Amino acid sequence: MNDQPYYEEPEEETAKQKEDRENKAAAINSLIVGTFKTPLGRRCLEHLEKTFVDRDVYAPGMTFEQTAYRAGEAAVIRQLRKTLEGAINDR
């Protein structure tokens, strides 16, 4: 019989790991804001929203995988919008 536990608690995040994670998140947020706050970026995001968000996630006959894929596409675009709105509120 295997004596190892099925699940191990994750190690505590060190201060350095937390700082690195936050710096990476800030860098990604800066890229998103720098890209989508331009006139072309806003047009691109509007197109992405119309294409992937403003539609039904499920259509009759779709498989679970197709539905999940479409939900994931929409979630990515919503996350971009959330990041941009957060940048506006941080000003």
NUBA-182763 format. One record per atom (N, C-alpha, C, O, CB): atom name; residue in one letter; x, y, z. Coordinates in Angstrom, 1 decimal. Glycine has a CB too. Layout:
REM residues N
NODE|atome|residu|px|py|pz
NODE|CA|a|X|Y|Z $
...
END
This chain:
REM residues 91
NODE|atome|residu|px|py|pz
NODE|N|m|0.8|-1.2|0.0 $
NODE|CA|m|0.0|0.0|0.0 $
NODE|C|m|0.9|1.2|0.0 $
NODE|O|m|1.9|1.3|0.6 $
NODE|CB|m|-1.0|0.0|1.2 $
NODE|N|n|0.5|2.3|-0.7 $
NODE|CA|n|1.2|3.5|-0.8 $
NODE|C|n|0.9|4.4|0.4 $
NODE|O|n|-0.3|4.7|0.7 $
NODE|CB|n|0.8|4.3|-2.1 $
NODE|N|d|1.9|4.8|1.1 $
NODE|CA|d|1.7|5.6|2.3 $
NODE|C|d|1.7|7.1|2.1 $
NODE|O|d|1.5|7.9|3.0 $
NODE|CB|d|2.8|5.3|3.4 $
NODE|N|q|1.9|7.5|0.8 $
NODE|CA|q|2.0|8.9|0.5 $
NODE|C|q|0.5|9.5|0.4 $
NODE|O|q|-0.4|8.8|-0.1 $
NODE|CB|q|2.7|9.2|-0.8 $
NODE|N|p|0.3|10.7|0.9 $
NODE|CA|p|-1.0|11.2|0.9 $
NODE|C|p|-1.4|11.5|-0.6 $
NODE|O|p|-0.6|11.8|-1.4 $
NODE|CB|p|-1.1|12.5|1.7 $
NODE|N|y|-2.7|11.4|-0.8 $
NODE|CA|y|-3.3|11.7|-2.1 $
NODE|C|y|-3.1|13.2|-2.5 $
NODE|O|y|-2.8|13.5|-3.6 $
NODE|CB|y|-4.8|11.4|-2.1 $
NODE|N|y|-3.2|14.1|-1.5 $
NODE|CA|y|-3.1|15.5|-1.7 $
NODE|C|y|-2.1|16.1|-0.7 $
NODE|O|y|-2.1|15.8|0.5 $
NODE|CB|y|-4.4|16.2|-1.6 $
NODE|N|e|-1.2|16.9|-1.2 $
NODE|CA|e|-0.2|17.6|-0.3 $
NODE|C|e|-0.6|19.1|-0.4 $
NODE|O|e|-0.8|19.7|-1.4 $
NODE|CB|e|1.2|17.4|-0.8 $
NODE|N|e|-0.6|19.7|0.8 $
NODE|CA|e|-0.8|21.1|0.9 $
NODE|C|e|0.3|21.8|0.2 $
NODE|O|e|1.5|21.5|0.3 $
NODE|CB|e|-0.8|21.6|2.4 $
NODE|N|p|-0.1|22.9|-0.6 $
NODE|CA|p|1.0|23.6|-1.3 $
NODE|C|p|1.8|24.4|-0.3 $
NODE|O|p|1.4|24.8|0.8 $
NODE|CB|p|0.3|24.6|-2.3 $
NODE|N|e|3.1|24.6|-0.7 $
NODE|CA|e|4.0|25.4|0.2 $
NODE|C|e|3.5|26.8|0.3 $
NODE|O|e|2.9|27.3|-0.7 $
NODE|CB|e|5.4|25.3|-0.3 $
NODE|N|e|3.8|27.4|1.4 $
NODE|CA|e|3.5|28.8|1.6 $
NODE|C|e|4.3|29.7|0.6 $
NODE|O|e|5.5|29.3|0.3 $
NODE|CB|e|3.8|29.3|3.0 $
NODE|N|e|3.7|30.7|0.0 $
NODE|CA|e|4.4|31.5|-0.9 $
NODE|C|e|5.3|32.5|-0.2 $
NODE|O|e|4.9|33.1|0.8 $
NODE|CB|e|3.4|32.4|-1.8 $
NODE|N|t|6.6|32.5|-0.6 $
NODE|CA|t|7.5|33.4|0.1 $
NODE|C|t|7.3|34.8|-0.4 $
NODE|O|t|6.6|35.1|-1.3 $
NODE|CB|t|9.0|32.9|-0.2 $
NODE|N|a|7.9|35.8|0.4 $
NODE|CA|a|7.7|37.2|0.0 $
NODE|C|a|8.3|37.4|-1.4 $
NODE|O|a|7.7|38.2|-2.2 $
NODE|CB|a|8.5|38.1|1.1 $
NODE|N|k|9.4|36.8|-1.7 $
NODE|CA|k|10.0|36.9|-3.0 $
NODE|C|k|9.1|36.4|-4.1 $
NODE|O|k|9.0|37.0|-5.2 $
NODE|CB|k|11.4|36.2|-3.1 $
NODE|N|q|8.5|35.2|-3.9 $
NODE|CA|q|7.6|34.6|-4.9 $
NODE|C|q|6.4|35.5|-5.1 $
NODE|O|q|6.0|35.7|-6.2 $
NODE|CB|q|7.2|33.2|-4.4 $
NODE|N|k|5.9|36.1|-4.0 $
NODE|CA|k|4.7|37.0|-4.1 $
NODE|C|k|5.1|38.2|-4.9 $
NODE|O|k|4.4|38.7|-5.8 $
NODE|CB|k|4.2|37.4|-2.7 $
NODE|N|e|6.3|38.8|-4.6 $
NODE|CA|e|6.7|40.0|-5.3 $
NODE|C|e|6.9|39.7|-6.8 $
NODE|O|e|6.5|40.5|-7.7 $
NODE|CB|e|8.1|40.5|-4.7 $
NODE|N|d|7.5|38.5|-7.1 $
NODE|CA|d|7.7|38.1|-8.5 $
NODE|C|d|6.4|38.0|-9.2 $
NODE|O|d|6.2|38.4|-10.4 $
NODE|CB|d|8.5|36.8|-8.6 $
NODE|N|r|5.4|37.3|-8.6 $
NODE|CA|r|4.1|37.1|-9.2 $
NODE|C|r|3.4|38.4|-9.4 $
NODE|O|r|2.8|38.6|-10.5 $
NODE|CB|r|3.2|36.2|-8.2 $
NODE|N|e|3.5|39.3|-8.4 $
NODE|CA|e|2.8|40.6|-8.6 $
NODE|C|e|3.5|41.5|-9.7 $
NODE|O|e|2.8|42.2|-10.4 $
NODE|CB|e|2.9|41.4|-7.3 $
NODE|N|n|4.8|41.4|-9.8 $
NODE|CA|n|5.5|42.1|-10.9 $
NODE|C|n|5.2|41.6|-12.3 $
NODE|O|n|5.0|42.3|-13.2 $
NODE|CB|n|7.1|42.0|-10.7 $
NODE|N|k|5.0|40.2|-12.4 $
NODE|CA|k|4.6|39.7|-13.7 $
NODE|C|k|3.2|40.1|-14.0 $
NODE|O|k|2.9|40.4|-15.2 $
NODE|CB|k|4.7|38.1|-13.6 $
NODE|N|a|2.3|40.1|-13.0 $
NODE|CA|a|0.9|40.5|-13.3 $
NODE|C|a|0.9|42.0|-13.7 $
NODE|O|a|0.1|42.4|-14.6 $
NODE|CB|a|0.0|40.3|-12.0 $
NODE|N|a|1.7|42.8|-13.0 $
NODE|CA|a|1.7|44.3|-13.4 $
NODE|C|a|2.2|44.4|-14.8 $
NODE|O|a|1.8|45.3|-15.6 $
NODE|CB|a|2.6|45.0|-12.4 $
NODE|N|a|3.2|43.7|-15.2 $
NODE|CA|a|3.8|43.8|-16.6 $
NODE|C|a|2.7|43.4|-17.6 $
NODE|O|a|2.6|44.0|-18.6 $
NODE|CB|a|5.1|42.9|-16.7 $
NODE|N|i|2.0|42.3|-17.4 $
NODE|CA|i|1.0|41.8|-18.3 $
NODE|C|i|-0.1|42.9|-18.4 $
NODE|O|i|-0.6|43.2|-19.5 $
NODE|CB|i|0.4|40.5|-17.8 $
NODE|N|n|-0.5|43.4|-17.2 $
NODE|CA|n|-1.6|44.5|-17.2 $
NODE|C|n|-1.1|45.7|-18.0 $
NODE|O|n|-1.9|46.3|-18.8 $
NODE|CB|n|-1.9|44.9|-15.8 $
NODE|N|s|0.1|46.1|-17.9 $
NODE|CA|s|0.7|47.2|-18.7 $
NODE|C|s|0.6|46.9|-20.2 $
NODE|O|s|0.3|47.8|-21.0 $
NODE|CB|s|2.1|47.5|-18.3 $
NODE|N|l|0.9|45.7|-20.6 $
NODE|CA|l|0.8|45.3|-22.0 $
NODE|C|l|-0.6|45.4|-22.5 $
NODE|O|l|-0.9|45.9|-23.6 $
NODE|CB|l|1.4|43.9|-22.2 $
NODE|N|i|-1.5|44.9|-21.7 $
NODE|CA|i|-2.9|44.9|-22.1 $
NODE|C|i|-3.4|46.3|-22.2 $
NODE|O|i|-4.0|46.7|-23.2 $
NODE|CB|i|-3.8|44.2|-21.1 $
NODE|N|v|-3.1|47.2|-21.2 $
NODE|CA|v|-3.6|48.6|-21.3 $
NODE|C|v|-2.9|49.3|-22.5 $
NODE|O|v|-3.6|50.0|-23.2 $
NODE|CB|v|-3.2|49.3|-20.0 $
NODE|N|g|-1.6|49.1|-22.6 $
NODE|CA|g|-0.9|49.7|-23.7 $
NODE|C|g|-1.4|49.3|-25.1 $
NODE|O|g|-1.4|50.1|-26.0 $
NODE|CB|g|0.6|49.4|-23.6 $
NODE|N|t|-1.9|48.1|-25.2 $
NODE|CA|t|-2.4|47.6|-26.5 $
NODE|C|t|-3.8|48.1|-26.8 $
NODE|O|t|-4.1|48.6|-27.8 $
NODE|CB|t|-2.3|46.1|-26.5 $
NODE|N|f|-4.7|48.0|-25.8 $
NODE|CA|f|-6.1|48.2|-26.0 $
NODE|C|f|-6.6|49.6|-25.6 $
NODE|O|f|-7.8|49.9|-25.8 $
NODE|CB|f|-6.9|47.2|-25.2 $
NODE|N|k|-5.7|50.5|-25.2 $
NODE|CA|k|-6.2|51.8|-24.9 $
NODE|C|k|-5.9|52.7|-26.1 $
NODE|O|k|-6.2|53.9|-26.1 $
NODE|CB|k|-5.4|52.4|-23.7 $
NODE|N|t|-5.3|52.2|-27.2 $
NODE|CA|t|-5.1|53.0|-28.4 $
NODE|C|t|-6.4|52.9|-29.2 $
NODE|O|t|-7.2|52.1|-29.0 $
NODE|CB|t|-3.9|52.4|-29.2 $
NODE|N|p|-6.6|53.9|-30.1 $
NODE|CA|p|-7.7|53.8|-31.0 $
NODE|C|p|-7.9|52.5|-31.7 $
NODE|O|p|-9.0|51.9|-31.8 $
NODE|CB|p|-7.7|54.9|-32.0 $
NODE|N|l|-6.8|52.0|-32.3 $
NODE|CA|l|-6.9|50.7|-33.0 $
NODE|C|l|-7.1|49.5|-32.0 $
NODE|O|l|-7.9|48.6|-32.3 $
NODE|CB|l|-5.6|50.4|-33.7 $
NODE|N|g|-6.6|49.6|-30.8 $
NODE|CA|g|-6.8|48.6|-29.8 $
NODE|C|g|-8.3|48.6|-29.4 $
NODE|O|g|-8.8|47.5|-29.2 $
NODE|CB|g|-5.9|48.8|-28.6 $
NODE|N|r|-8.9|49.7|-29.2 $
NODE|CA|r|-10.3|49.8|-28.8 $
NODE|C|r|-11.1|49.2|-29.9 $
NODE|O|r|-12.1|48.4|-29.6 $
NODE|CB|r|-10.7|51.3|-28.6 $
NODE|N|r|-10.8|49.5|-31.2 $
NODE|CA|r|-11.6|48.9|-32.3 $
NODE|C|r|-11.4|47.4|-32.3 $
NODE|O|r|-12.4|46.6|-32.6 $
NODE|CB|r|-11.1|49.5|-33.7 $
NODE|N|c|-10.2|46.9|-32.1 $
NODE|CA|c|-9.9|45.5|-32.0 $
NODE|C|c|-10.7|44.8|-30.9 $
NODE|O|c|-11.3|43.8|-31.1 $
NODE|CB|c|-8.4|45.2|-31.9 $
NODE|N|l|-10.7|45.4|-29.7 $
NODE|CA|l|-11.5|44.8|-28.6 $
NODE|C|l|-13.0|44.8|-28.9 $
NODE|O|l|-13.6|43.9|-28.5 $
NODE|CB|l|-11.2|45.6|-27.3 $
NODE|N|e|-13.5|45.9|-29.5 $
NODE|CA|e|-14.9|45.9|-29.8 $
NODE|C|e|-15.2|44.7|-30.8 $
NODE|O|e|-16.2|44.0|-30.6 $
NODE|CB|e|-15.3|47.2|-30.5 $
NODE|N|h|-14.3|44.5|-31.8 $
NODE|CA|h|-14.5|43.4|-32.7 $
NODE|C|h|-14.5|42.0|-31.9 $
NODE|O|h|-15.3|41.2|-32.2 $
NODE|CB|h|-13.5|43.4|-33.8 $
NODE|N|l|-13.5|41.9|-31.0 $
NODE|CA|l|-13.4|40.6|-30.3 $
NODE|C|l|-14.7|40.4|-29.4 $
NODE|O|l|-15.1|39.3|-29.3 $
NODE|CB|l|-12.2|40.7|-29.4 $
NODE|N|e|-15.2|41.5|-28.8 $
NODE|CA|e|-16.4|41.3|-28.0 $
NODE|C|e|-17.6|40.9|-28.9 $
NODE|O|e|-18.4|40.1|-28.5 $
NODE|CB|e|-16.7|42.7|-27.3 $
NODE|N|k|-17.7|41.5|-30.0 $
NODE|CA|k|-18.9|41.2|-30.9 $
NODE|C|k|-18.7|39.7|-31.4 $
NODE|O|k|-19.7|39.0|-31.6 $
NODE|CB|k|-18.9|42.1|-32.1 $
NODE|N|t|-17.5|39.3|-31.6 $
NODE|CA|t|-17.2|38.0|-32.2 $
NODE|C|t|-17.4|36.9|-31.1 $
NODE|O|t|-18.0|35.8|-31.4 $
NODE|CB|t|-15.9|37.9|-32.8 $
NODE|N|f|-16.8|37.1|-29.9 $
NODE|CA|f|-16.7|36.0|-28.9 $
NODE|C|f|-17.6|36.2|-27.7 $
NODE|O|f|-17.9|35.2|-27.0 $
NODE|CB|f|-15.3|35.9|-28.5 $
NODE|N|v|-18.1|37.4|-27.4 $
NODE|CA|v|-18.9|37.6|-26.2 $
NODE|C|v|-20.4|37.8|-26.5 $
NODE|O|v|-21.2|37.2|-25.8 $
NODE|CB|v|-18.4|38.8|-25.4 $
NODE|N|d|-20.7|38.6|-27.5 $
NODE|CA|d|-22.0|38.9|-27.8 $
NODE|C|d|-22.7|37.8|-28.7 $
NODE|O|d|-23.2|38.1|-29.8 $
NODE|CB|d|-22.1|40.2|-28.6 $
NODE|N|r|-22.6|36.6|-28.2 $
NODE|CA|r|-23.2|35.4|-28.9 $
NODE|C|r|-23.6|34.4|-27.8 $
NODE|O|r|-23.1|34.4|-26.7 $
NODE|CB|r|-22.3|34.8|-30.0 $
NODE|N|d|-24.4|33.5|-28.2 $
NODE|CA|d|-24.8|32.4|-27.2 $
NODE|C|d|-23.6|31.5|-27.1 $
NODE|O|d|-22.9|31.2|-28.1 $
NODE|CB|d|-26.0|31.6|-27.7 $
NODE|N|v|-23.3|31.0|-25.9 $
NODE|CA|v|-22.2|30.1|-25.7 $
NODE|C|v|-22.6|28.7|-26.2 $
NODE|O|v|-21.8|28.0|-26.7 $
NODE|CB|v|-21.9|30.0|-24.2 $
NODE|N|y|-23.9|28.4|-26.1 $
NODE|CA|y|-24.4|27.1|-26.6 $
NODE|C|y|-25.3|27.3|-27.7 $
NODE|O|y|-26.2|28.2|-27.7 $
NODE|CB|y|-25.0|26.3|-25.4 $
NODE|N|a|-25.2|26.5|-28.7 $
NODE|CA|a|-26.2|26.4|-29.8 $
NODE|C|a|-26.6|24.9|-29.9 $
NODE|O|a|-25.8|24.1|-29.7 $
NODE|CB|a|-25.6|27.0|-31.2 $
NODE|N|p|-27.8|24.7|-30.3 $
NODE|CA|p|-28.3|23.3|-30.4 $
NODE|C|p|-27.4|22.5|-31.3 $
NODE|O|p|-26.9|22.9|-32.3 $
NODE|CB|p|-29.7|23.2|-31.0 $
NODE|N|g|-27.0|21.3|-30.8 $
NODE|CA|g|-26.2|20.4|-31.5 $
NODE|C|g|-24.7|20.4|-31.2 $
NODE|O|g|-23.9|19.6|-31.6 $
NODE|CB|g|-26.4|20.6|-33.0 $
NODE|N|m|-24.3|21.4|-30.4 $
NODE|CA|m|-22.9|21.6|-30.0 $
NODE|C|m|-22.6|20.5|-28.9 $
NODE|O|m|-23.4|20.2|-28.1 $
NODE|CB|m|-22.6|23.0|-29.5 $
NODE|N|t|-21.3|20.1|-29.0 $
NODE|CA|t|-20.8|19.2|-27.9 $
NODE|C|t|-20.5|20.0|-26.7 $
NODE|O|t|-20.4|21.2|-26.7 $
NODE|CB|t|-19.6|18.3|-28.5 $
NODE|N|f|-20.2|19.2|-25.6 $
NODE|CA|f|-19.8|19.9|-24.4 $
NODE|C|f|-18.4|20.6|-24.6 $
NODE|O|f|-18.2|21.7|-24.1 $
NODE|CB|f|-19.6|18.8|-23.3 $
NODE|N|e|-17.6|20.0|-25.4 $
NODE|CA|e|-16.3|20.6|-25.6 $
NODE|C|e|-16.4|21.9|-26.4 $
NODE|O|e|-15.7|22.8|-26.2 $
NODE|CB|e|-15.4|19.6|-26.4 $
NODE|N|q|-17.3|21.9|-27.4 $
NODE|CA|q|-17.5|23.1|-28.2 $
NODE|C|q|-18.0|24.2|-27.3 $
NODE|O|q|-17.6|25.4|-27.5 $
NODE|CB|q|-18.4|22.8|-29.4 $
NODE|N|t|-19.0|23.9|-26.5 $
NODE|CA|t|-19.6|24.9|-25.6 $
NODE|C|t|-18.5|25.4|-24.6 $
NODE|O|t|-18.4|26.6|-24.4 $
NODE|CB|t|-20.7|24.2|-24.8 $
NODE|N|a|-17.7|24.5|-24.0 $
NODE|CA|a|-16.7|24.9|-23.1 $
NODE|C|a|-15.6|25.8|-23.8 $
NODE|O|a|-15.2|26.8|-23.3 $
NODE|CB|a|-16.0|23.7|-22.5 $
NODE|N|y|-15.3|25.5|-25.1 $
NODE|CA|y|-14.3|26.3|-25.8 $
NODE|C|y|-14.9|27.7|-26.1 $
NODE|O|y|-14.1|28.7|-25.9 $
NODE|CB|y|-14.1|25.6|-27.2 $
NODE|N|r|-16.1|27.8|-26.4 $
NODE|CA|r|-16.7|29.1|-26.7 $
NODE|C|r|-16.8|29.9|-25.4 $
NODE|O|r|-16.6|31.1|-25.4 $
NODE|CB|r|-18.1|29.0|-27.3 $
NODE|N|a|-17.1|29.2|-24.3 $
NODE|CA|a|-17.1|29.9|-23.0 $
NODE|C|a|-15.8|30.5|-22.6 $
NODE|O|a|-15.6|31.5|-22.1 $
NODE|CB|a|-17.7|29.0|-21.9 $
NODE|N|g|-14.7|29.7|-22.9 $
NODE|CA|g|-13.4|30.1|-22.7 $
NODE|C|g|-13.0|31.3|-23.5 $
NODE|O|g|-12.3|32.2|-23.0 $
NODE|CB|g|-12.4|29.0|-22.9 $
NODE|N|e|-13.4|31.3|-24.8 $
NODE|CA|e|-13.1|32.5|-25.6 $
NODE|C|e|-13.7|33.7|-25.0 $
NODE|O|e|-13.0|34.8|-25.0 $
NODE|CB|e|-13.6|32.2|-27.1 $
NODE|N|a|-14.9|33.6|-24.6 $
NODE|CA|a|-15.6|34.8|-24.1 $
NODE|C|a|-15.0|35.2|-22.8 $
NODE|O|a|-14.9|36.4|-22.5 $
NODE|CB|a|-17.1|34.5|-23.8 $
NODE|N|a|-14.5|34.3|-22.0 $
NODE|CA|a|-13.9|34.6|-20.7 $
NODE|C|a|-12.6|35.4|-20.9 $
NODE|O|a|-12.3|36.3|-20.1 $
NODE|CB|a|-13.6|33.3|-19.9 $
NODE|N|v|-11.8|35.1|-21.9 $
NODE|CA|v|-10.6|35.8|-22.2 $
NODE|C|v|-10.9|37.2|-22.5 $
NODE|O|v|-10.2|38.1|-22.0 $
NODE|CB|v|-9.8|35.1|-23.3 $
NODE|N|i|-11.9|37.5|-23.3 $
NODE|CA|i|-12.2|38.8|-23.7 $
NODE|C|i|-12.8|39.6|-22.5 $
NODE|O|i|-12.4|40.8|-22.3 $
NODE|CB|i|-13.3|38.8|-24.9 $
NODE|N|r|-13.6|39.0|-21.7 $
NODE|CA|r|-14.1|39.6|-20.5 $
NODE|C|r|-13.0|40.0|-19.5 $
NODE|O|r|-13.0|41.0|-18.9 $
NODE|CB|r|-15.2|38.7|-19.8 $
NODE|N|q|-12.0|39.1|-19.5 $
NODE|CA|q|-10.8|39.4|-18.6 $
NODE|C|q|-10.0|40.6|-19.1 $
NODE|O|q|-9.6|41.4|-18.3 $
NODE|CB|q|-9.9|38.2|-18.5 $
NODE|N|l|-9.9|40.7|-20.4 $
NODE|CA|l|-9.2|41.9|-21.0 $
NODE|C|l|-10.0|43.2|-20.6 $
NODE|O|l|-9.4|44.1|-20.2 $
NODE|CB|l|-9.1|41.8|-22.5 $
NODE|N|r|-11.3|43.1|-20.8 $
NODE|CA|r|-12.1|44.3|-20.4 $
NODE|C|r|-12.0|44.6|-18.9 $
NODE|O|r|-11.9|45.8|-18.6 $
NODE|CB|r|-13.6|44.0|-20.8 $
NODE|N|k|-12.0|43.6|-18.1 $
NODE|CA|k|-11.9|43.8|-16.6 $
NODE|C|k|-10.6|44.5|-16.3 $
NODE|O|k|-10.5|45.3|-15.4 $
NODE|CB|k|-12.1|42.5|-15.9 $
NODE|N|t|-9.5|44.0|-16.9 $
NODE|CA|t|-8.2|44.6|-16.7 $
NODE|C|t|-8.2|46.1|-17.1 $
NODE|O|t|-7.6|46.9|-16.4 $
NODE|CB|t|-7.1|43.8|-17.5 $
NODE|N|l|-8.8|46.4|-18.3 $
NODE|CA|l|-8.8|47.7|-18.7 $
NODE|C|l|-9.6|48.6|-17.8 $
NODE|O|l|-9.2|49.8|-17.5 $
NODE|CB|l|-9.4|47.8|-20.1 $
NODE|N|e|-10.8|48.1|-17.3 $
NODE|CA|e|-11.6|48.9|-16.4 $
NODE|C|e|-10.9|49.1|-15.1 $
NODE|O|e|-11.0|50.2|-14.5 $
NODE|CB|e|-12.9|48.2|-16.2 $
NODE|N|g|-10.1|48.1|-14.6 $
NODE|CA|g|-9.4|48.3|-13.4 $
NODE|C|g|-8.3|49.3|-13.6 $
NODE|O|g|-8.0|50.1|-12.6 $
NODE|CB|g|-8.7|46.9|-13.0 $
NODE|N|a|-7.7|49.4|-14.7 $
NODE|CA|a|-6.7|50.4|-15.0 $
NODE|C|a|-7.3|51.8|-14.9 $
NODE|O|a|-6.6|52.8|-14.5 $
NODE|CB|a|-6.0|50.2|-16.3 $
NODE|N|i|-8.5|52.0|-15.4 $
NODE|CA|i|-9.1|53.3|-15.4 $
NODE|C|i|-9.5|53.7|-14.0 $
NODE|O|i|-9.3|54.8|-13.6 $
NODE|CB|i|-10.4|53.2|-16.3 $
NODE|N|n|-9.9|52.7|-13.2 $
NODE|CA|n|-10.3|53.0|-11.8 $
NODE|C|n|-9.1|53.3|-10.9 $
NODE|O|n|-9.2|53.9|-9.9 $
NODE|CB|n|-11.1|51.9|-11.2 $
NODE|N|d|-7.9|52.8|-11.3 $
NODE|CA|d|-6.7|53.0|-10.5 $
NODE|C|d|-6.1|54.4|-10.7 $
NODE|O|d|-5.2|54.8|-10.0 $
NODE|CB|d|-5.7|52.0|-10.9 $
NODE|N|r|-6.6|55.1|-11.7 $
NODE|CA|r|-6.0|56.4|-12.0 $
NODE|C|r|-6.4|57.4|-11.0 $
NODE|O|r|-6.1|58.6|-11.0 $
NODE|CB|r|-6.4|56.9|-13.4 $
END
